[in-house]
Amino acid sequence: MTQNDHIAIVGAGIGGLAAAAALAQAGYRIVIYDQFDQARPVGSGLVIQPVGLNVLRHIGAGDAALALGTRIHRMLGHEARGGHRVLDVHYDRPGGARFGLGIHRAALFQVLLDAAINAGAELVTGHRVTGQQNRKLSFSGRQDAGPFRMIIDAGGASSPLSQMRARPLGYGALWATVDWPETNLPRDELRQIYRKASHMLGVLPVGTLPGSTTQKAAIFWSLPSSSYQDWCHRGIVQWQTEAAALWPDYAAFAQQITMPDRMTMARYSHGTLRKPWGDGVVHIGDSAHRASPQLGQGANMALLDAWALVAALQEAGGDDDHAMKLYASARRWHVRVYQAMSWAFTPQYQSDSRVLPLLRDRLFFPMSLVPPIPGILSRLVCGDLLPSNGLRRERD
């Protein structure tokens, strides 16, 4: 099958669908390949930061996402034993222009999929990509496709098209989605509790799922990457007891978990492709760069990558190789700085260190309250501490 005038996108995730919607709206012919028989999201909740919301608005998915998600105005964390704050970052005051959006991946997936299909993108399911050569895609058990004008690799951390060798991080987290219970916790804040750096548990309001009116929460529990089986063997009751002792407000959420398989283990890694393009293939999202989710930027980075690539194609005026170079250049420093920040922050909240939590509580947090640092932290979380790309389309 020859499709020289098509752009192929590998992976119907956040970055892939956002790129598909934006490119199709700009007049490009798009085909998306996904390995699932029916495309579906993987994971629980996340926060779309203001820069990511801007991308959703650009592609016409902003209103639908806002209708399903819930606005987050503050990220607040306390130490379990002393009860003192160790994290407190505001966006703007409630009702202000800047906020994060807590949303379930299923809800975000649906609004992005709708935007892509409505714009004319074609979705081909049941195709597990195994490689590419000469702008052709090969699949497991299926005929090759292509050659394509360009291949966009949005296949995520396990993409077979990416040559990145990421370094596994020592800690990951268990995630689950539960109903929002009767609780005193506010529905416009991400709340977290820490015990040193070895325990971190949190509650993120994520709004509703498509077709439902039940308010949901994403809950998470930090865990060493190698300890998942031990956690399963200890049993749910022991975990619920431990969690309630650390944070009584967490109990109403944790009690909804009745089996270990209700919690999904997410393992994190850190890495960056030095050159996220070549031979007609360009990498976006986790196939191009990975970091811990400590700053809540993973989905936003994928959205920004997609938008920067579209802007680069428009600016390059039909020279696809030049467009890929423009994309890589435009995203380089934003990605590097946020990865460096994530690398610096993560061990303060997820590690076996005894020194870093002390520095976090007694030095770094008190410093974070001294102007102008609160404003800097707010912009860091919002995603616009640095320009996300240097292309004209972003400025229009």
Secondary structure as the mmCIF struct_conf table of DSSP 4:
data_model
#
loop_
_struct_conf.conf_type_id
_struct_conf.id
_struct_conf.beg_label_comp_id
_struct_conf.beg_label_asym_id
_struct_conf.beg_label_seq_id
_struct_conf.end_label_comp_id
_struct_conf.end_label_asym_id
_struct_conf.end_label_seq_id
STRN STRN1 GLN A 3 VAL A 10
BEND BEND1 GLY A 13 GLY A 13
HELX_RH_AL_P HELX_RH_AL_P1 ILE A 14 GLN A 25
TURN_TY1_P TURN_TY1_P1 ALA A 26 GLY A 27
STRN STRN2 ARG A 29 TYR A 33
BEND BEND2 GLN A 35 GLN A 38
BEND BEND3 GLY A 43 GLY A 43
STRN STRN3 GLY A 45 ILE A 48
HELX_RH_AL_P HELX_RH_AL_P2 PRO A 50 HIS A 58
TURN_TY1_P TURN_TY1_P2 ILE A 59 GLY A 60
HELX_RH_AL_P HELX_RH_AL_P3 GLY A 62 LEU A 68
BEND BEND4 GLY A 69 GLY A 69
STRN STRN4 THR A 70 ILE A 72
STRN STRN5 ARG A 74 GLU A 79
TURN_TY1_P TURN_TY1_P3 ALA A 80 GLY A 82
STRN STRN6 ARG A 85 HIS A 90
BEND BEND5 ASP A 92 ARG A 93
TURN_TY1_P TURN_TY1_P4 PRO A 94 GLY A 95
BEND BEND6 GLY A 96 ALA A 97
STRN STRN7 GLY A 100 HIS A 104
HELX_RH_AL_P HELX_RH_AL_P4 ARG A 105 ASN A 118
TURN_TY1_P TURN_TY1_P5 ALA A 119 GLY A 120
STRN STRN8 GLU A 122 VAL A 124
BEND BEND7 GLY A 126 GLY A 126
STRN STRN9 VAL A 129 GLN A 133
TURN_TY1_P TURN_TY1_P6 ASN A 134 ARG A 135
STRN STRN10 LYS A 136 PHE A 139
TURN_TY1_P TURN_TY1_P7 SER A 140 GLY A 141
STRN STRN11 ARG A 142 ALA A 145
STRN STRN12 PHE A 148 ASP A 153
HELX_RH_3T_P HELX_RH_3T_P1 GLY A 156 SER A 158
TURN_TY1_P TURN_TY1_P8 PRO A 160 LEU A 161
HELX_LH_PP_P HELX_LH_PP_P1 ALA A 166 ALA A 166
STRN STRN13 ARG A 167 PRO A 168
HELX_LH_PP_P HELX_LH_PP_P2 LEU A 169 LEU A 169
BEND BEND8 GLY A 170 GLY A 170
STRN STRN14 TYR A 171 ASP A 179
BEND BEND9 GLU A 182 GLU A 182
BEND BEND10 ASN A 184 LEU A 185
TURN_TY1_P TURN_TY1_P9 ARG A 187 ASP A 188
STRN STRN15 GLU A 189 ARG A 195
TURN_TY1_P TURN_TY1_P10 LYS A 196 SER A 198
STRN STRN16 HIS A 199 GLY A 207
TURN_TY1_P TURN_TY1_P11 PRO A 210 GLY A 211
STRN STRN17 LYS A 216 PRO A 224
TURN_TY1_P TURN_TY1_P12 SER A 225 SER A 226
HELX_RH_AL_P HELX_RH_AL_P5 TYR A 228 ARG A 234
HELX_RH_AL_P HELX_RH_AL_P6 ILE A 236 LEU A 246
HELX_RH_3T_P HELX_RH_3T_P2 PRO A 248 TYR A 250
HELX_RH_AL_P HELX_RH_AL_P7 ALA A 251 ALA A 254
TURN_TY1_P TURN_TY1_P13 GLN A 255 GLN A 256
BEND BEND11 MET A 259 MET A 259
HELX_RH_3T_P HELX_RH_3T_P3 PRO A 260 ARG A 262
BEND BEND12 MET A 263 MET A 263
STRN STRN18 THR A 264 ALA A 266
STRN STRN19 SER A 269 THR A 272
BEND BEND13 ARG A 274 LYS A 275
STRN STRN20 TRP A 277 GLY A 278
TURN_TY1_P TURN_TY1_P14 ASP A 279 GLY A 280
STRN STRN21 VAL A 281 HIS A 283
HELX_RH_3T_P HELX_RH_3T_P4 GLY A 285 SER A 287
TURN_TY1_P TURN_TY1_P15 ALA A 288 ALA A 288
STRN STRN22 HIS A 289 ARG A 290
BEND BEND14 PRO A 293 PRO A 293
TURN_TY1_P TURN_TY1_P16 GLN A 294 LEU A 295
BEND BEND15 GLY A 296 GLY A 296
HELX_RH_AL_P HELX_RH_AL_P8 GLY A 298 ALA A 316
TURN_TY1_P TURN_TY1_P17 GLY A 317 GLY A 318
HELX_RH_AL_P HELX_RH_AL_P9 ASP A 320 TYR A 349
BEND BEND16 GLN A 350 ASP A 352
BEND BEND17 ARG A 354 ARG A 354
HELX_RH_AL_P HELX_RH_AL_P10 VAL A 355 LEU A 359
HELX_RH_PI_P HELX_RH_PI_P1 ARG A 360 PHE A 364
HELX_RH_AL_P HELX_RH_AL_P11 PHE A 365 SER A 368
TURN_TY1_P TURN_TY1_P18 LEU A 369 LEU A 369
BEND BEND18 VAL A 370 VAL A 370
TURN_TY1_P TURN_TY1_P19 PRO A 371 PRO A 372
HELX_RH_AL_P HELX_RH_AL_P12 ILE A 373 CYS A 382
TURN_TY1_P TURN_TY1_P20 GLY A 383 GLY A 383
BEND BEND19 LEU A 385 LEU A 386
BEND BEND20 SER A 388 SER A 388
BEND BEND21 LEU A 391 LEU A 391
HELX_RH_AL_P HELX_RH_AL_P13 ARG A 392 ARG A 395
#
